[in-house]
Amino acid sequence: MLVRPRLDGYKQGVDRFFNQQEVIRVDVIINFNDEVKVKLTEVGIEIMQEQRRELNSHIQGNGGIGLGELELKTDDDGYTRFQLWDLMNRFGQHMRIGHPEPFEGTMIFPQLNLNEWVSTAQDVD
């Protein structure tokens, strides 16, 4: 069955989508250059600060002045934006079972337009 959800507003649409009684399997195409929003944990912030220190040290070791301290930009809800490839590059090696997570498990893909989703729905018994 082909499903094309018509959603009026993002929040209303997401609420309706996830509160349905039936389970819908959705294939979503995401590009590595698409943006993703995550809430960094203290571990994630420390990882980014250490990466900035290493970069500054490298720049200064080559005669530059460095970039200064990390200035983390978050939105009003505490989310930080990354391109997907950058998020994977920065935190991939830190994502291991039994280790503290650098960011909370929920990701938001702000560029996804739910009105354009084409998904295949299958009844789950």
N, C-alpha and C positions, 0 to 999 in steps of 0.2 A: 504494500500500500504506500503510495506516495503522499507525503504530508508537507504542506507549505503553511506553517503557522503564520497567521496574520496577527501581529501584536501591535497594540496601539502605543504603548509607552514601554520603555525598557524595563522598569521595575515591575509594572503590572504584567508585562509579557513574561518575564522570568518567573514571577509568582504563579501565574497560570500554567506555565510550561512545567514547572517542577511539582505542582500540586495536583497533577492529573492522576487519576486512579490507575491508568494503564501505563506500562513501561514502554518508552519509545527509545529505540536505538538510533543514534544520530551520527552521521559521518560529517565532520566539519573539516574544511580545508583551511589550514593556517600556514602562512609563510614565515620563515625564520626572521624576516625583517618586521613582522607585525609586532605591535606593542602588547605588553602584558603588564598588569599591575599586581604587585604582591605587597604584603605587609612583612617587612623585615623584622627578624627577632634580634635580640642583643648579639647573638652569635653572628648573624648576617651583617650587622652594622660593624662589628669588630673585624670581620673578614674584609669588608670594603675599606675600612680604615687602614688595615695592614697592606692591602693592595696599593692604596694611595701612598703610604710611606715607602714601599718598595719602588714605586714609580718615581717619586720625588728623589729618592736616593740615586736611582739610575740617571735621572736628568742632571742632578747636581754633580754626579761623578763624571759627567761629560761636559762640565763647564756651564750648565744652565742654572736657572734660579729656582726651578721647581714650580709646582702648581699650588702649593700651600695645603692647608688642612682640607679634609673632605667636608663638603657642604651638602648634606643629604637633603634632597627635595622630596617632600611628601605632600599629598593632597589633604583636604580637610578630614578625610576618613583614615589617614595614616598610611595610605598606599604609596609606593614608589614605582615609577614607570621604568621599564627596560624594554629594549628590543629583545625578542625571544632568544636570539643567538647570544646576546650579551649576558642575559640571565644564566643561560646554560654554561657559557664560558667562565663566568665569575664564580658560580656556585656548584657546578657539576661535580668537581672532585670532593666536595664537602657533603654530598648527598649519599650517605651510607647508612645502612641499618645499624641502629644502636648509637648513632651520633646525634647531637643536637641539630635541629633543622635551622638553616639560615633564614628561612622565611616560612610563614604559616602555609599550610597545605592548600588553601584556596587561592586560585588565580582568577583574575578578571581579564578578559580579552576585550578591551573597549572598542576595537574596530569591527567586531563582529556585528553584522546587521541581521538580527533574527528574522526580519521580514524576508530575507533572501535565502534562508536555510532551505535546503532540499534534503529531506531525510527519508530513510526507509524505516518504516515502523513495522515491528514484528510483535505479535502477541507472545507474551511469556507465560508459560503455564506454571 
